[in-house]
Amino acid sequence: QRLEEAEHQISLGSMNDLLRTIENFAYLTPGASGYSVIRTDLGMLTVSLENIQAYANGSKVTLKFGNLIAGTINGLNATLEWGKVDANGKPENETAKSRKVTFVEPLNSGSWTRSNVVLEGVQPAELGFVRVKDVGHAGVRLSIK
């Protein structure tokens, strides 16, 4: 019985670790409606994928961020990963591209902010996913009353 209880606790711990990890990134797919929620050190942000267009040797996409906190976020940065999906809709992680991006647009409190990003190496028809992770910032601006 103790062994079963220990296995159950390990299973619950693994599930909690998985849930915490899931909150730290957004998995976006073309054509999906709604948004994903990302936990940052400041609180929660939302992000969605919009407006995918061909651009040079890749795709130009619009990421729409929702700032749910009371302050304006400056210098938002994140790691973006993007690539193709297989026939089952699973990401082809082995061929995925990745880079760190700093967004120039401030994320005003309680507002949506759109930012364009070029994703090299994958044309719009082949773009199957975009992951946003490791979100950080350069500063926060609060209003004075």
N, C-alpha and C positions, 0 to 999 in steps of 0.2 A: 504494500500500500504506500509506503514511503517513497519507493521508486516511482510509482505512478504519480504521486504528488509532485515529486521533483521534476519529472518530465513535463507535467502540466505547467509548473512555474517557469521552466525554461521555454516552453512553447509560448506562454503569455509574454515573457520578456522579449523573445524574438519578434513577436507580433507588435509589441509596443515600439521596439527599435525600428521595425519596418514602417510603421505609421509615422514616426518622427521623421524618417528619411523622406517619405513621400511628400511631406509638407515643405521640404526644402527645395523642390524643383517643380517646374511646370512642364508637362508633356503636351504639346500642341500639334494638331493635325489640320491640314488644309480642309476647309469646308465644315469643320466642327463649329457648332454654335455655342454660345456662352463663353465662359472664361475659366481659368484655373487660378487657384489661390496658392501663393507662395509665402512661407513664413520667413521673415528677415529679423535681424536683431532689433529693428524698430517696431515691428508688428507685421500685420498681414498686408500684402499687395495682391491685386488681381492682374492677370495678363491674358490677352487673347491674340490670336493670329488673324490678320486681315490683309486684304489687298496684295496678292502675290502676282508679280510681274516679271517677265524676262528682263535680265539686265546683264550685259556683257557676257561673261562665261558662267553666269549663275542666275540667281533670283533676287529680286528686291522685294522685301516683305515689310509690312507695317505691323509693329507690335503695339498693342493698346494696353497701357498700364492704368490701373485704378489705384489711387492712393487713398487708403482707408484711415490713415492716421491724421492727427490734428496739425502736423507741421508740413511744410514744403520740403521735399527731398531733393537735394542737389547732388550732381555727379553720380547718379545711379549707375552701377556697373554690375555686370553679370558675365558668366560664361555661357555662350550659346553653342549648342551642338545641333547639327542638322544632317539630314541624309534621306536615303531611300528606305522604303519598307518592302518586305517580301510579299509573296502571294497571299499570306495569311494576315497581312497588316502589321507584322512585327518589325521593329526597327532593325536595319542592317547595321549594327553597331561597329562591325569590323571596318566598314568603309565610310563611316560618319566623319564629318569635318567638325572642327571645334576651334573657337577663339574667344578671347576675353574682349568685351565691348564696354565702353563708357558712353553713356547717353548724355548728350549736351542739353536736352530739354529738362528743365526742372519739373518735378511732379508736384503740382499744387495740391494742397490739402483738399480732400473730398472731391477730387476731380479725375477725369480721364485725360491721359496724355498719350498722343500717338508719336511714335518714333520709327523712322525708316532705317532698315538695315539691309546691306547686301550680303547674301550668302553665296559664296563662290563655289563653283564646281557642280552644282545641281540645278538643272533647268526646272521651271515651274511644274511641268508635267511629271517630273521625276521626284519632286520634293514630297516626301512622305511624312516627315515629322520635324519639329523644332523643339529642343529642350532648353529651358532657361533655368540655370542653377547658380549656386555660389553668388547670390545677390548681395551687394554691398552698396556703400554710398560714401560721398566725400563730406557731406554736411547736411544739417537740418536747419531750416529757418522757421522760427515761430513768430507770430504777430505779437506786438506789445500793446496792451490795453491800459 
